[in-house]
Amino acid sequence: MKLRFHSFQLPLRHTFTISRGSMDVQPTLIVELEQDGLHGYGEATTNDYYGATLEGMTAALEALRPEIESYSLQDPAAFWDALHPALRDQPFAHCALDQAAHDLWGKLQGAPVWKLWGLSLENLPPTNYTIGIDTIETMVAKMNEFPGWPVYKIKLGTGHDLEIVKELRRHTDSVFRVDANCGWTADETIENSQAMKLLGVEFIEQPLPADRWEDMGRVFGASALPVIADESCVVPQDVDRCAGAFHGVNIKLVKCGGMTPARRMIDRAKALGLKVMVGCMTESTVGISAIAQLLPRLDYVDMDGALLLSRDIARGVTIENGICRYPQENGNGVTLVG
Ligand code: MG
């Protein structure tokens, strides 16, 4: 295989704010793998919280160029396992490589990845549209820019969270889910769960800081709403720990190292009776199209990342009012347009 890197500064439609900070531009790394004249693409965005930079990701993969370029791709999972010892500390870089391997594999096999996995596109869960933290008026305006979605995900952690949800509820009957991004205490979570249940919220994502397992155990027993782990569920080993502390897990491809470990985490979570969600970062259609391959196996999905951009860099899976549309192309269905 031939390995290539492309880096982009993805421009955002709006400044995106969560409980930890804000951004206007999202740097992203696109990894390209070429074999037999076909091209596969994968993505990993940079991330301060997880310490992923363009330089770090590129250097980690550059160091493996001889191994990658001498590899003949037949099974993306075997390729992932072969490189895992070297990329154990670089899950974002490994994710971009693994997505590219899947996209290429499907194109080499002449079929979409979901089909090669034996899945069908029936009863797919709708994706939410995410509303970042802002003034309440602006949050209402952001929601009204994407009207008619079946589910909205509201970022919280502001000190006036209940007020935000109440005001948004005045403008829509759609389902809400909320994400506190580690911004609440256990008592706040339990209290908010009761009030928010009455406001049509279906679940709470990551209310407490990632390592508050004892407090999460208390929340798990007392919350009026299901709680879903995000920052507390990063790698496959975390899934077991989430049983008894959360009702479900939000798997992200960059956090765990790609589609290969994500599939293993989905298997394990389902075996433990946990609800399974896959979430995106603010990322292009390259990464979103990879998530779409897993969609038939999910209870919930958050794959609106490319809609938060003012300019995309790829064609592939698209989202219309929360519903995922698959392209004709094979693999993950990605074509880079730059
Ligand atoms: Mg989250």
Residues whose N, C-alpha, C, O or C-beta is under 5 A from the ligand:
A	BS01	MG	D179 E205 D230
